[in-house]
């Protein structure tokens, strides 16, 4: 899906990294067990605990959108 949008290789790698972090953050739970609450928890953790910039949160959120669409969870 990411390749269909013609993102650069570097952006693909960045998105894969965010997806990996999301999965590991939630103790490798199956994606069908997770929803909007888990995404919000993940992003809130980075805002509060990791103190990342809003643009970083937006990038993480943007990475999760194609991931969830591929899994038909959105």
N, C-alpha and C positions, 0 to 999 in steps of 0.2 A: 504494500500500500504506500509506503513512504517513497519507494522508487517511482511509483506512478505519478507522484506529485513533483518529480524531478528535483528533489532536494539534493544538496551536495553530499558527497560521501561522508564528510566531517559531520554534517547535520544528522545523517543517518546514525552514525556512531554515537552522537550525543543523545539522540532519542532512545537508542537501545540502552544506553547507560542509565537514563532516567527510568525506563521501564524495569530494568534489572533492580535498581534501588527500590522502586515501588514494591516489587514482588518480595524482595528480601526484607523490607521494612515490615511487611505483614506476615512474616514467618512462612513464606512460600505457600500461602493459602491458594487454593484454586481460584482463578479469576471469576468464575461464576458465583463464588461465595462473597465476592466483594462488589461494592457499588459506590455510589456518590459519597457516602459517609466515609469510606476508606480513603477516597481521593482527598476529601477535605481534611481528614486526619493527617495524611501524608504531607500535604502542603502546609498545614498549620504547624506541624513539627518543624519543618524547615524555616518557617517564619519566626517561630518563638524560640526554639532550641538552637538552631543552627544560625539564626539571624542573617538569612540570605536576603538579597535585594528582591524587590517586587519583580524585576525583570527575570530573575532566576526562577522565581515561583511560576511566572507565566510560561517560561520555557518548559518547566517540568509538566505543567498542566497541558501544554500543547503537545508534548510527547505522549501523554496518556490518551489523548483523543483518538488518534489512529489505532492505537493498541486496543482500545475498547470497541471501536467500530469493527475491527477485524474479528473480534470475538462476538460481535453482535450483542453487546451488552448495553449500549446506549439507547 
